[in-house]
Amino acid sequence: MKLTSLALLIGAASAAPGALRTTEDIETKFSTWMHEFDQEFSDATEYLSRLGVFAANLKKIEAHNSANKTWSMELNQFAHLTEEEFVSAYTGLKVPEIDASVPRTAFVASSAAADDSADWTTKGAVTAVKNQESCGSCWAFSTTGGLEGAYFNKYGTLPSFSEQQLVSCDTVDSGCNGGLMDNAFDWIKKNGGICAEADYPYASGSGTAPKCTSTCTVVENSAPTGYTDVSTVPQQTPCSEDTMMKAVAQQPISVAIEADQSSFQFYSTGVMTGACGVSLDHGVLVVGYGTDSGSDYWKIKNSWGETWGDAGYIKIARGVSQKGGQCGVLLAASYPNL
C-alpha cells in the first residue's frame, strides 16, 4: 500500500543527514512503529491518514534533532496523532475560579533551605511512572504523586494511591474532562483518605470513567490535614525559582504546566529549553532539580507511561526569564500536609 503524495509531507530535500526521503522508507518506519507500539488501524483510509500524520511528525522530529538543541525528540506512542488530537486526549487540567471556602496555607520559603540539586526518585519517595492513557486525568496522577511523596516523608513507606478513585468519585473535579490538584487534596481530606491503587485500579484509559464504588478501604493515615500552596492557586500568582527549589527540596510538588506542543509530545532526553507558554493544561509532579551540561532544570514525573520521554520523565529549563517559569511551572504548585 503506497501513498504517492507522501513526499510532499516530508519534503523533497530534508537537510537532516540520513533523513528518510522515500515513501517506501516512511512506510517501513511506520510499520516498525506500529509493531513496537501495538497499533492497528481499522481500514485503508485510516491507515493512510495516520501514515500522513506520522510522516509530518517524523519530519518535525528530524528537523529538531538536526538543530543541535539542548534536548532531543523521538517517535513515541503519540507519533500518529496531530497536535490537536494529542492535547485533547492527554492533557486535562482545569483551573477554576477562586473558592473562598477552601482553606489555603501559603508556603513559607524563609524557613526552608535548598541544596544545589535534589532528586526524590533516588530517595524512594516516587512510585513507578503511571499512564493516564486517553483520559484527561493528569490532575489525579499529579495529586496521588504529591500525596505519595508526603506519605513517604512522614511514614517511611511508599504506597501507590488510586487515581481511579479520584477520577470516579471526586465530583468537584471532572474525571476524564479535567480537574485541579488542590480540589483533589481537599476531596481526599473530606473522604477520610484514599484507597491503594491495587484495591481500586485504574480503568479509565479509554477516556470513560466507571461509576464510583465504595468497596475499598482507605489507606491508614492517608487523609491530608490540609494542603499548602507554593504559588497562589487559582489566581496563578507565581512563586520565585528560589521558593520552588526550597519546596521541592522538602518533598515532591504537584504543579500545573502548559504541555500543548510538540516539544512535549515527542520529548526524549535533555533539558527542554524551547519556548512554551503559561496557559496551564496539564498536571504533573516536580520530583527534583539540578544542572545538566550547564543547563539548569526541573525534573518532572509525567503520567504518559515509560515509553514517553526519558523513561516517563522530562527535564524543563529552570531559571528562565518568562513570568511563571518554563511552561508556567511556577504558577500553580502545591502539596498536601499529613
N, C-alpha and C positions, 0 to 999 in steps of 0.2 A: 504494500500500500504506500503510494508516494504522494507527496504534496509538492507539486512542481513550483508553486509560488513561495515556498518556504525561504528561499534565498533572499527574498525581499524583506523578510522579518529579521534575518541575522546580518544583513549587509553583505554586499558582494566582496568587499575587501577589508576585513577586520584587521586592525593594527596589532592585535594581540598575537604574540608568537605561538605557533602551533594551533591557532584557532580553528574550530570546526567550521567548514565553509559549505559543505555539500549537504543536500537533502539526505543522502544515504548516511552520512556521518551523524546528522541530527537524529534520524530515526533509530540508529543503533544506540546512541546515547540515551534516547527516550526509552527504548526497550529495556536497557540495562537499569535505568532509573525505576521503571515500572516494576521490575522484578525485585529490586532492592527494597522498595517501599510497599510492596504488595498491592499495587494499584491495578484496577481493571476499569474499563470504560464500556458503557452499555451498547454502543453501536459505532459505526464508522464515522458518523457526523460528530459525535462527542470526542472520539479519538482524534480526529483531525483538528478539532477546536482546541483540545488540550495540547496537542503537539505544537500548534502555533503559539500558544501561551508559553509553553516550555522553551521554545526557540527564542522568543523575545526575552525571557528571563535569563537564559543562558548567555545571550549577547550582553545583557546588562552586567551579569556577574563577571564575564571575561574582561569587559572593559574596565570594570572597577579593579580587578586583580592585576591588571597590567599597568595601573597608575601609581604603584608603589605607595599605597596608603598605609596608615598605622594598623589597619585591620583588614582581614580577608573575608570574602564571601564564598558560598558554595551552594551547589544544588542540594536541597534537602526535601523533606516531605511536603513543602509548600511550592515546589517548583512548577506545578501545573496550575497554580492559582494566580489570577490577576491581583494587583494590589488591593483593589476594592473588595474582592472576594475574601482575601486574607484578613483584612481589617474587620469585615463583617462577622467572620466566623471565629476569630481567635483573639480579639480584644474584648472589652466589656466592662469598663469601669464607668460608674455614674457618680458624679459629684453633685449632691443635692444642695438646695438652699439651706441656710443655717437653721438648725433646730435648737432653739434656746433652752429646751428642756433637757437636752443631753449634756451631762456634766463633762467638762473637758479640763484636763490638767496640762499645764504647759511645762515642757522640758526645761530644766534649769542648767544651762551649759556651764555656768560659772563654778558649779560644784563638781564638775566632771573633768576627766583628763583623757587624752588620746595619745597612743603611740604613733609612730610613723606609718605603721601598717597594722592591719587586722584581718583575720580570716576565720570566721566561725565554722567553716566546713572542716577545718583541721582540728577543731576543739570538740567535735561531737555534738554540736548544737543544731545541726541542719539535717533533716531527713533526706532520703534519696529524691532525685528530681521526679516530679509527677507530671501528668499530662491531662490538661483540661479538654483536649480534642476539640470537636466542633461545637463548643458551648462557650458563651461569653461569661464564664465563671471564674475568670482570673482573680477577681476580688476575694473569692472564697479560698483560693490557694495562697494568696498573699496573707490572708487572715490566719489560716492554720500555721503557716510558716512562722509568723510572728509569735503566735501562742506556743508553738513547739519550742522555739528558742528561749522564750521566757520560762517555760516549764523546766527545760534543761538547766537553766541558770539557777533556779531555785531548788529543784529536787534532785538534780544529778542524773536523771534518766530522760530518754528521748522518745516519747510516744509519737505516733503518727495519727493526727487527728482527722476527722471525717469532713471532707469538703462537701460530700453529698448531703449531709445533714443540714449544712448551711444553705445549699442550693435549693433543697426541697422544703425546708421548714422555716427559714428566716423570711417572713413575709414583708419585712421592712424593705429588704433588697428584692431584686427581681430575677433570681435564678440565673438561667442562661442568657437573660437580657441585661445583665449588669448589676452592679452593686458597689458598695463602699466598705472599706475595711473597718472604719470606726463604727458604722452601723452594726457590722457583724460582731465586733467585740462586745458591743452593748447587748446584742441578742444572746450571745453565749453567757454573759453575766446574768441576764434575766432568766435564762433557761436552767441555770444552776450548773453549767458546764457543757461539755461537748463529748460525743462518743468517739471511740477509736475508729480509725479507718477500716480496720479489719471487721468491726462489728456493724459498720454502715458504709459499705464500699461504694466507690464512685460508679455511677450508672447513667451519666448524662452526656456521654461522649458524642452521641448522635445529634445533640442540640436540644433534646427534650428532657425535662426533669421529671422523674417519677414523683408521685404524691408523697407527702411526708408520712413517715411511720414513727412509732414511739416504742419499738421493741428493744432497742439497745439501751444500755446503761452508761451514763456519762462517766468519763474518767475522773477518778477522785482528784480533787483539788484543781480541776481544770477551769473553774469559773473565775474570770478576772474580777478583781475588786474595783476595777476601773481601767482607764487607759490614758496614755499620755500622748499629746500631740507635740511632735518635734517642730513641725511647722503648722500654721493655723489652718485647719480644715473646717468648713469648706470655702472660707474666704480666699484660700490659696495665697496666704502671706508667706513668702519663702523664708526659710531659716538660712543661716550662713553655712558655708562649707565647713567652717570650724565647728559649728554646733552639730551638724550632721555627723562629722567624724567622731565627736565625743559621744553622741548617741549610739552610733554603730560600734564604738569601742566597748560598750557595755552589753550589747545584745543585738541580734538581727532586727532590722527595722522594716516594717511594711510601708511601701511607698507606691505612689502613682507616677506614671511616666506617659509620654507620647510615643507610641510604637507603630504608628501607621505609615511605615515607609519601608523601602526595600533594604535599607541598612539593617533593620531588624528582621525582616522576612528571611534574608539569606545570610545573616551574620554567621561567621565561622570562628575566627580567633583574632586576638589582638585587642587594642583599645579603640573602641568606636568613637571617632572624633568628628564624624560627619555632622552636618547641620541637621538639627531636629528641633521641633517646636515645643510648646508648652501647653498644648491642648490635650489634657490628660485623658487617656482612653484605655489604660492597661495597668492592672495591679500586679506588683512583683515584690521581691524581698531583697533588700540590700544586706549582704552577708559579710561584707568586708570592704577594704580599700587598700591601695598601695601604689606602687610605681612599676611600670613595665617598659623597659627600654627607653627610659626618660619621660614617659607619658604617665601622668597621674590618673588613677581610675577609681571608680566604684565597682565592686564585684556584685553582680546581681544574679539571683536564682530566679529562673523563669519557670513557667508551667506548660511548656510545649514539648515535653519529653526530652530524652537524652540524645535523640538524633538531630535536634536543633542546636545550633550554636556550639560552644565549647563544652560538650557533654551536658548541655542543658543550661549553661551559664553564659553571661555576657559581661564584658568589661566596658563601661562607658566612661567618657572623659570626665575627670574631676578637675575643678579649678578653672572652668570656662567663665567667660565674662557675661554670658547670657543670664538675664534675671530669671531666677528659678532653677539655674543649673542646667546641665546637659539633659535634654529631653524632659525638663521640668522635675527632675528628681528631688529638688529641694522644696517643692510646693505642697505636698500632701504626704507627710511622713508621720507615722505613729507606731506605738507598741502597747501591748496590754500589760497591766500590772497584776501580779499574782501575790 
